[in-house]
Structures are given as C-alpha cells and as structure tokens.
Amino acid sequence: MHKFSGVLATGTIGIGLLVGTANRADSQSKTAKITGQTMTVTGCLKQEPKEKNEYLITGEDGKTWGLKSNNVKLSEHLNHKVTVTGKVTKGGHESEAGDMNVNDLKMVSQPCQ
C-alpha cells in the first residue's frame, strides 16, 4: 500500500506540471493573437513614469495599455478621458495588457472622471 501512494503522489505532480505548462502555452498563444490587431480603449490618459515618450491608459475593463504614437500628440491629452485606437505592438508584459501604437484619439471629457 505504501508503494501505491508513492506512485499516486508522483502522478499528481506530473499532472500539475502538465497543467502549468499548458497554462503558459495558452497565455503565450493569447499574447501572440492580439499582436498586430487593432484595439480601441477608453480611459484616462496618464504619463508613464519610467519612459518619457510612453503613456498609459486603463480601460473600462481594468486593463492597462502602454501607448506611443508618431502622429497623435498624446502629451496634449494628459489627464483627459479619451478613446484611443491603434495596433497592438506587444502583448502582455509586466502589469500591462500590452503596448499599442495609437493612430486615432477622440476626446471624451476633460479632466478624467
């Protein structure tokens, strides 16, 4: 009986490792799927404290995105509630849902509410 419980414990660990590996693969697959997609997010535009030319927006779903743009002047809309649209350039990392290159911005309200 003692040998059986050792086999059972080993089997349980093996299953746990398989599930953990599957979850990581699923997460990487979701990240790869959103890269290149066009997204629209509405929220309060903030300055990214670590990077001078990057901004942050937290959408109504609670996800935070890192924003950059070559054609939209994001700095003019700091602390405004805006709707941004752009292509996802990088999937989730650190505490962000991903990074987005903004190509359109619509003002919702000033200041954020």
C-alpha beads as a LAMMPS data file, in Angstrom:
LAMMPS data file: protein, C-alpha beads

113 atoms
112 bonds

1 atom types
1 bond types

-500.0 500.0 xlo xhi
-500.0 500.0 ylo yhi
-500.0 500.0 zlo zhi

Masses

1 110.0

Atoms # bond

1 1 1 0.000 0.000 0.000
2 1 1 2.868 2.355 0.745
3 1 1 4.321 1.876 -2.784
4 1 1 0.973 2.745 -4.346
5 1 1 0.733 6.106 -2.547
6 1 1 4.245 6.993 -3.802
7 1 1 3.140 6.333 -7.382
8 1 1 -0.009 8.341 -6.836
9 1 1 1.947 11.322 -5.481
10 1 1 4.353 11.210 -8.443
11 1 1 1.409 11.036 -10.840
12 1 1 -0.213 14.062 -9.185
13 1 1 2.988 16.112 -9.511
14 1 1 3.265 15.115 -13.162
15 1 1 -0.295 16.256 -13.834
16 1 1 0.377 19.566 -12.040
17 1 1 3.417 20.181 -14.237
18 1 1 1.405 19.399 -17.356
19 1 1 -1.348 21.842 -16.363
20 1 1 1.197 24.585 -15.547
21 1 1 2.901 24.116 -18.924
22 1 1 -0.458 24.198 -20.720
23 1 1 -1.432 27.456 -18.963
24 1 1 1.844 29.145 -20.009
25 1 1 1.421 27.978 -23.606
26 1 1 -2.186 29.236 -23.629
27 1 1 -1.071 32.632 -22.259
28 1 1 1.676 32.951 -24.893
29 1 1 -0.823 31.966 -27.597
30 1 1 -3.272 34.704 -26.486
31 1 1 -0.440 37.279 -26.478
32 1 1 0.577 36.281 -30.000
33 1 1 -3.046 36.530 -31.177
34 1 1 -3.510 40.170 -30.093
35 1 1 -0.201 41.450 -31.518
36 1 1 -0.965 43.252 -34.778
37 1 1 -4.676 43.617 -34.025
38 1 1 -6.410 46.989 -33.909
39 1 1 -7.793 47.803 -30.464
40 1 1 -9.920 50.642 -29.095
41 1 1 -9.637 51.623 -25.430
42 1 1 -11.418 54.361 -23.465
43 1 1 -9.913 55.653 -20.239
44 1 1 -7.802 58.306 -18.520
45 1 1 -4.508 59.119 -20.274
46 1 1 -1.505 59.191 -17.910
47 1 1 2.247 59.670 -18.357
48 1 1 4.361 56.513 -17.994
49 1 1 6.760 57.414 -15.140
50 1 1 9.593 55.181 -16.411
51 1 1 9.642 56.235 -20.082
52 1 1 9.492 59.820 -21.340
53 1 1 7.589 59.170 -24.579
54 1 1 5.198 56.489 -23.349
55 1 1 1.742 56.981 -21.938
56 1 1 -0.690 54.696 -20.124
57 1 1 -4.413 54.192 -20.365
58 1 1 -6.543 51.939 -18.184
59 1 1 -9.657 50.850 -19.994
60 1 1 -13.096 50.354 -18.528
61 1 1 -12.290 46.618 -18.343
62 1 1 -9.408 47.375 -15.932
63 1 1 -6.639 46.501 -18.407
64 1 1 -3.743 48.964 -18.708
65 1 1 -2.057 49.621 -22.061
66 1 1 1.244 51.317 -22.850
67 1 1 0.744 53.908 -25.600
68 1 1 3.054 55.531 -28.123
69 1 1 2.296 57.419 -31.312
70 1 1 4.133 59.086 -34.165
71 1 1 1.113 61.015 -35.478
72 1 1 -1.106 61.710 -32.414
73 1 1 0.143 64.194 -29.795
74 1 1 -0.688 62.185 -26.687
75 1 1 1.005 64.734 -24.394
76 1 1 -1.731 67.277 -25.198
77 1 1 -4.336 64.972 -23.645
78 1 1 -2.732 64.074 -20.300
79 1 1 -5.345 63.542 -17.567
80 1 1 -8.162 63.639 -20.108
81 1 1 -10.619 60.814 -20.653
82 1 1 -10.056 59.720 -24.255
83 1 1 -10.772 56.895 -26.651
84 1 1 -7.677 55.691 -28.486
85 1 1 -7.439 53.292 -31.399
86 1 1 -4.250 51.654 -32.581
87 1 1 -2.368 48.478 -33.396
88 1 1 -1.069 46.244 -30.638
89 1 1 2.728 46.145 -30.958
90 1 1 3.467 43.927 -27.976
91 1 1 1.308 41.556 -25.972
92 1 1 1.029 41.481 -22.202
93 1 1 4.105 42.184 -20.089
94 1 1 4.737 43.275 -16.509
95 1 1 1.475 44.876 -15.327
96 1 1 0.263 45.885 -18.806
97 1 1 -2.143 44.124 -21.137
98 1 1 0.223 45.190 -23.926
99 1 1 1.594 48.116 -25.917
100 1 1 -0.266 49.984 -28.610
101 1 1 0.780 52.362 -31.397
102 1 1 -2.052 54.942 -31.430
103 1 1 -3.308 56.249 -34.783
104 1 1 -6.548 57.907 -33.612
105 1 1 -7.655 59.735 -30.463
106 1 1 -11.098 61.099 -29.591
107 1 1 -11.662 63.349 -26.593
108 1 1 -14.360 62.121 -24.171
109 1 1 -14.015 64.555 -21.248
110 1 1 -11.590 66.928 -19.619
111 1 1 -10.446 66.199 -16.893
112 1 1 -10.803 62.463 -16.245
113 1 1 -13.985 61.493 -14.454

Bonds

1 1 1 2
2 1 2 3
3 1 3 4
4 1 4 5
5 1 5 6
6 1 6 7
7 1 7 8
8 1 8 9
9 1 9 10
10 1 10 11
11 1 11 12
12 1 12 13
13 1 13 14
14 1 14 15
15 1 15 16
16 1 16 17
17 1 17 18
18 1 18 19
19 1 19 20
20 1 20 21
21 1 21 22
22 1 22 23
23 1 23 24
24 1 24 25
25 1 25 26
26 1 26 27
27 1 27 28
28 1 28 29
29 1 29 30
30 1 30 31
31 1 31 32
32 1 32 33
33 1 33 34
34 1 34 35
35 1 35 36
36 1 36 37
37 1 37 38
38 1 38 39
39 1 39 40
40 1 40 41
41 1 41 42
42 1 42 43
43 1 43 44
44 1 44 45
45 1 45 46
46 1 46 47
47 1 47 48
48 1 48 49
49 1 49 50
50 1 50 51
51 1 51 52
52 1 52 53
53 1 53 54
54 1 54 55
55 1 55 56
56 1 56 57
57 1 57 58
58 1 58 59
59 1 59 60
60 1 60 61
61 1 61 62
62 1 62 63
63 1 63 64
64 1 64 65
65 1 65 66
66 1 66 67
67 1 67 68
68 1 68 69
69 1 69 70
70 1 70 71
71 1 71 72
72 1 72 73
73 1 73 74
74 1 74 75
75 1 75 76
76 1 76 77
77 1 77 78
78 1 78 79
79 1 79 80
80 1 80 81
81 1 81 82
82 1 82 83
83 1 83 84
84 1 84 85
85 1 85 86
86 1 86 87
87 1 87 88
88 1 88 89
89 1 89 90
90 1 90 91
91 1 91 92
92 1 92 93
93 1 93 94
94 1 94 95
95 1 95 96
96 1 96 97
97 1 97 98
98 1 98 99
99 1 99 100
100 1 100 101
101 1 101 102
102 1 102 103
103 1 103 104
104 1 104 105
105 1 105 106
106 1 106 107
107 1 107 108
108 1 108 109
109 1 109 110
110 1 110 111
111 1 111 112
112 1 112 113
